[in-house]
Amino acid sequence: MTIRHAKNNLEKEHQALGVKINLGDDTLKPLITKTLRRYFNVLRSNEKHVKDVENYLYGTMTNLFGIYWNKLAGAKYRAQHSEEFKNQGVISD
């Protein structure tokens, strides 16, 4: 439930930009898994002394979705403006 709230809130914040994140996306699933592993490792090791685990998960997932959406938006922009990037010699990720 916390993951879905993080996704929905990110979409609401950036509604004007048309942010839509599909949790079933095959490129997003491994990122979610990796993020959850890191999250549980932090909890297990107690290195960050997390007091509110649900809030920490929410923040972690909001970060992930923000980064994921920025990469999608960047790729879309580069595809739409390929000539501009070709002329500048910009290296894509």
C-alpha positions as CSV (number, residue, x, y, z in Angstrom):
1,M,0.0,0.0,0.0
2,T,2.8,2.4,0.8
3,I,4.4,1.8,-2.6
4,R,1.2,2.6,-4.4
5,H,0.8,5.8,-2.3
6,A,4.3,6.9,-3.2
7,K,3.5,6.3,-6.9
8,N,0.1,8.1,-6.8
9,N,1.5,11.1,-4.9
10,L,4.3,11.5,-7.5
11,E,1.8,11.3,-10.3
12,K,-0.4,14.0,-8.5
13,E,2.6,16.3,-8.0
14,H,3.5,16.2,-11.7
15,Q,0.0,15.9,-13.1
16,A,0.6,18.8,-15.5
17,L,3.5,17.0,-17.0
18,G,1.5,13.8,-17.6
19,V,3.5,11.6,-15.3
20,K,2.1,8.1,-15.4
21,I,4.0,5.1,-13.9
22,N,3.0,1.6,-14.6
23,L,4.0,-0.7,-11.7
24,G,3.8,-3.7,-14.0
25,D,6.5,-2.2,-16.4
26,D,9.2,-4.8,-17.0
27,T,12.0,-2.2,-16.7
28,L,10.6,-1.0,-13.4
29,K,10.1,-4.3,-11.7
30,P,13.8,-5.1,-11.2
31,L,14.4,-1.6,-9.9
32,I,11.6,-2.0,-7.3
33,T,13.1,-5.3,-6.3
34,K,16.6,-3.8,-6.0
35,T,15.2,-0.8,-4.0
36,L,13.3,-3.1,-1.6
37,R,16.5,-5.2,-1.0
38,R,18.4,-2.0,-0.1
39,Y,15.5,-0.9,2.1
40,F,15.5,-4.2,4.0
41,N,19.3,-4.2,4.3
42,V,19.2,-0.8,5.9
43,L,16.5,-2.0,8.4
44,R,18.4,-5.1,9.2
45,S,21.8,-3.4,9.7
46,N,20.2,-0.5,11.5
47,E,22.9,1.8,10.0
48,K,20.6,4.7,9.6
49,H,18.6,4.2,12.8
50,V,15.3,4.3,11.0
51,K,12.5,5.1,13.5
52,D,9.5,5.1,11.2
53,V,9.9,2.2,8.7
54,E,6.8,3.0,6.8
55,N,7.8,6.6,6.3
56,Y,11.3,5.5,5.2
57,L,9.8,3.1,2.7
58,Y,7.6,5.8,1.3
59,G,10.5,8.1,0.9
60,T,12.6,5.4,-0.7
61,M,9.9,4.5,-3.2
62,T,9.2,8.2,-4.0
63,N,12.9,8.6,-4.8
64,L,12.8,5.6,-7.0
65,F,9.8,6.7,-9.0
66,G,11.1,10.2,-9.4
67,I,14.4,8.9,-10.8
68,Y,12.6,6.3,-13.0
69,W,10.3,9.0,-14.4
70,N,13.1,11.4,-15.1
71,K,14.9,8.7,-17.1
72,L,11.8,8.0,-19.1
73,A,11.2,11.7,-19.7
74,G,14.8,12.2,-20.7
75,A,14.7,9.3,-23.2
76,K,11.5,10.6,-24.7
77,Y,13.0,14.1,-25.0
78,R,16.1,12.8,-26.6
79,A,14.1,10.8,-29.1
80,Q,12.0,13.8,-30.0
81,H,15.0,16.0,-30.4
82,S,17.5,13.6,-31.8
83,E,19.0,16.0,-34.2
84,E,19.8,18.5,-31.5
85,F,21.7,15.8,-29.5
86,K,23.4,14.4,-32.6
87,N,24.9,17.8,-33.4
88,Q,26.1,18.4,-29.9
89,G,27.7,15.0,-29.6
90,V,25.9,14.3,-26.3
91,I,26.3,10.7,-24.9
92,S,23.1,9.1,-23.7
93,D,22.9,6.8,-20.7
